[in-house]
């Protein structure tokens, strides 16, 4: 009789990074993938279904809650994408990972991932940017492409709210926002809003160009209905990165939470694929249930 593999569940753990407690999830066996979450919410509960599926697909998945989002805050003089990147490398050391890791960054975490790959290239084997900040352009209300820094903060908030609005998203996402997002605002309000300003002003075109010159395997994943990271912004990111392999999916900015099976399929494909071939968004591997 053939034994059926028992699905693994990611485990909650604590460690200490530079004298401060850090929370994270870990699960699975195989090549190490570090997942960096988006702005405002911890890196653990909101993405748990998709991460559980990924850890059952032949990877060891490690998902830290970054400083200010469930982990103790960074010192003020280190509060920058560069400071977050240094924290990521120190975290990887703290959990005992010695070899290069696959780094997956979503939204704000994508900006941190770009900076980490730029500053610490020997620690990263592959970079996957999911609906990531880091592009330099934005189209204003008149259809004119301008610097991303000209995008008003209220416009970010308006489109973030709209991307959470569909009923399919609310039942899955809203309870987590209320539990974790509001908790982060209450305990680390300054950090959360400073991180929002970092995201709004993040122009990582120089860093992306250097990553390109080092030939680090890079994939950009983006959802077609994303209004938080719109098409013109993701296009500027892709151009700066030298038009890396690009995967598009259905959904808005929060697609990986509302459709965790699709997230697992995409991640399994791009993490397993030889990037000398074109990465397609169809024909993904079948992922196990969470």
Beta strands, then each sheet from edge to edge (+ up, - down):
strand 1: 11-17
strand 2: 20-27
strand 3: 31-36
strand 4: 59-64
strand 5: 101-106
strand 6: 124-130
strand 7: 137-139
strand 8: 145-147
strand 9: 218-223
strand 10: 245-249
sheet 1: 1+ 2- 4+ 3+ 5+ 6+ 9+ 10+
sheet 2: 7+ 8-
end
